[in-house]
Amino acid sequence: MATAKKPAAKKAAPAKKAAPAKKAAPAKKVVAKKAAPAKKAAPAKKVVAKKAPAKKVAAKKAPAKKRTVNAAFMKALTPSAALAAIVGSTPLPRTEVVSKLWAYIKKNKLQDAVNKRMINADAKLKEIFGKMQVSMFEMAGLIGKHLK
């Protein structure tokens, strides 16, 4: 340990000789040099970082429950005459009606070119929506009125 102190004293001595006019500045440099060895304790943080992935593995095992399907979405509903012109007259679950409606919209290129969230209605869709342009979020509510 005695050898470790001597090199530090040798490093401090040349700093004092380099700037004899400013006595306050070398004191700050010595403090900065003393702070540098404290940074060597930083590898302890790396050990903590290695433990973090172990927590993620434990989190992946936690959701073992299987998600139950809501029966209301799978119930077959009969579309109105206006909606049947697009999706067909056979009873379909609500999810299938929305899927077929999107297929119709994409086939006929009815999505707005600038704002893809807006749907421009043609003659068939205007009967269902009641207006010429509808938001895709509004669409599900408007379809519900045409299913029984």
Backbone torsions as a table, in degrees:
resi	resn	phi	psi	omega
1	MET	NA	-30.3	179.0
2	ALA	-62.4	-33.5	179.7
3	THR	-71.4	-30.2	-179.2
4	ALA	-69.4	-32.8	-178.8
5	LYS	-75.0	-35.1	-177.4
6	LYS	-63.9	-42.9	178.6
7	PRO	-63.9	-33.6	178.5
8	ALA	-66.0	-37.8	178.7
9	ALA	-67.7	-36.3	178.8
10	LYS	-67.2	-36.0	179.8
11	LYS	-69.7	-35.8	-178.5
12	ALA	-71.7	-34.1	-177.0
13	ALA	-63.7	-46.9	179.3
14	PRO	-63.6	-29.6	179.7
15	ALA	-65.5	-36.4	179.1
16	LYS	-69.6	-36.8	-179.4
17	LYS	-71.8	-29.5	-176.6
18	ALA	-70.4	-33.5	-177.7
19	ALA	-130.6	77.4	-178.0
20	PRO	-74.2	-24.0	-176.9
21	ALA	-73.3	-36.8	-177.4
22	LYS	-105.1	104.4	-178.9
23	LYS	-84.1	-26.8	-178.7
24	ALA	-74.1	-36.2	-178.0
25	ALA	-63.6	-43.4	179.5
26	PRO	-63.8	-30.2	178.9
27	ALA	-64.0	-39.0	178.2
28	LYS	-67.0	-37.3	179.3
29	LYS	-66.1	-37.8	179.1
30	VAL	-65.3	-40.4	178.0
31	VAL	-63.0	-40.7	179.3
32	ALA	-64.0	-37.5	179.1
33	LYS	-68.8	-34.3	178.0
34	LYS	-70.3	-31.4	179.5
35	ALA	-71.7	-27.7	-178.5
36	ALA	-60.9	-43.8	177.7
37	PRO	-62.6	-27.3	178.7
38	ALA	-64.9	-28.5	179.0
39	LYS	-68.9	-18.9	178.5
40	LYS	-66.9	-16.5	177.9
41	ALA	-76.8	-6.8	-178.3
42	ALA	-59.5	-30.4	179.4
43	PRO	-55.9	-18.3	176.2
44	ALA	-62.4	-32.3	177.9
45	LYS	-66.3	-34.5	179.0
46	LYS	-64.2	-33.8	178.4
47	VAL	-65.0	-39.5	178.3
48	VAL	-64.6	-38.6	-179.9
49	ALA	-64.6	-32.1	179.3
50	LYS	-70.3	-26.4	179.8
51	LYS	-77.5	-23.4	-176.4
52	ALA	-59.9	-44.4	179.8
53	PRO	-60.5	-27.9	178.8
54	ALA	-63.8	-34.3	178.2
55	LYS	-67.7	-37.5	-179.9
56	LYS	-65.4	-37.0	178.7
57	VAL	-64.7	-40.7	179.0
58	ALA	-66.5	-35.0	-179.9
59	ALA	-67.8	-33.0	-179.6
60	LYS	-68.6	-30.7	-178.5
61	LYS	-77.1	-22.0	-174.5
62	ALA	-63.5	-47.5	-176.6
63	PRO	-78.0	74.9	-179.2
64	ALA	-93.0	-8.0	-179.8
65	LYS	-70.7	141.2	177.0
66	LYS	-90.9	136.5	-177.1
67	ARG	-73.8	132.0	178.9
68	THR	-88.5	143.2	-178.9
69	VAL	-88.7	135.1	178.1
70	ASN	-75.6	123.7	-176.4
71	ALA	-65.6	-24.4	-179.2
72	ALA	-64.3	-31.9	178.8
73	PHE	-73.1	-27.5	-176.5
74	MET	-91.2	-8.6	-179.7
75	LYS	-68.5	129.1	179.9
76	ALA	-74.3	128.0	-179.5
77	LEU	-118.9	145.8	-179.2
78	THR	-89.1	125.2	179.7
79	PRO	-78.0	154.2	176.0
80	SER	-70.4	172.4	-178.3
81	ALA	-61.2	-40.0	-179.1
82	ALA	-66.2	-40.7	-179.7
83	LEU	-75.8	-31.9	179.0
84	ALA	-63.7	-26.1	177.8
85	ALA	-65.0	-22.7	-178.3
86	ILE	-102.2	-48.3	-172.5
87	VAL	-100.9	-10.1	-177.8
88	GLY	102.9	161.0	-173.7
89	SER	-92.2	-6.0	-179.3
90	THR	-75.2	146.3	177.5
91	PRO	-62.4	132.6	-177.1
92	LEU	-133.8	151.2	171.4
93	PRO	-67.0	156.8	-178.1
94	ARG	-57.0	-37.7	-179.4
95	THR	-64.9	-39.1	178.8
96	GLU	-69.4	-35.8	179.0
97	VAL	-62.3	-45.3	-180.0
98	VAL	-64.7	-40.7	179.2
99	SER	-62.2	-44.2	-179.9
100	LYS	-68.1	-35.0	178.4
101	LEU	-66.3	-41.0	177.0
102	TRP	-66.2	-36.1	177.1
103	ALA	-62.6	-40.6	178.1
104	TYR	-64.8	-42.9	-178.7
105	ILE	-63.9	-43.9	-179.1
106	LYS	-72.1	-36.4	179.2
107	LYS	-63.0	-41.5	-178.1
108	ASN	-93.1	5.9	178.1
109	LYS	52.5	55.3	-177.8
110	LEU	-96.5	-2.1	175.1
111	GLN	-73.6	140.2	179.0
112	ASP	-63.4	136.6	-176.2
113	ALA	-68.8	-36.7	-177.5
114	VAL	-81.9	-51.0	-178.5
115	ASN	-114.7	100.7	-174.2
116	LYS	-65.7	-13.7	179.5
117	ARG	-77.7	-14.8	-178.8
118	MET	-98.2	141.7	-180.0
119	ILE	-115.1	124.9	177.3
120	ASN	-88.7	121.8	-175.3
121	ALA	-82.0	138.9	169.9
122	ASP	-94.5	-166.6	-176.2
123	ALA	-61.5	-42.2	-178.8
124	LYS	-68.5	-43.0	-178.8
125	LEU	-72.5	-28.0	178.9
126	LYS	-63.9	-32.2	176.9
127	GLU	-65.4	-35.4	-178.6
128	ILE	-80.8	-48.1	-174.6
129	PHE	-79.6	-34.5	-177.8
130	GLY	86.4	-2.0	176.9
131	LYS	-148.8	169.8	-173.0
132	MET	-79.5	-27.4	-179.8
133	GLN	-136.9	134.2	-175.6
134	VAL	-134.4	145.0	174.0
135	SER	-76.1	148.5	-179.7
136	MET	-64.7	-23.0	178.0
137	PHE	-77.3	-31.9	177.2
138	GLU	-72.0	-29.9	-172.6
139	MET	-56.2	-43.6	-177.1
140	ALA	-61.1	-39.9	177.8
141	GLY	-66.6	-37.2	179.8
142	LEU	-72.9	-30.3	178.4
143	ILE	-70.6	-36.0	-178.5
144	GLY	-57.3	-29.9	178.9
145	LYS	-70.7	-18.5	-177.7
146	HIS	-103.8	10.6	178.1
147	LEU	-118.5	136.6	178.0
148	LYS	-128.8	NA	NA
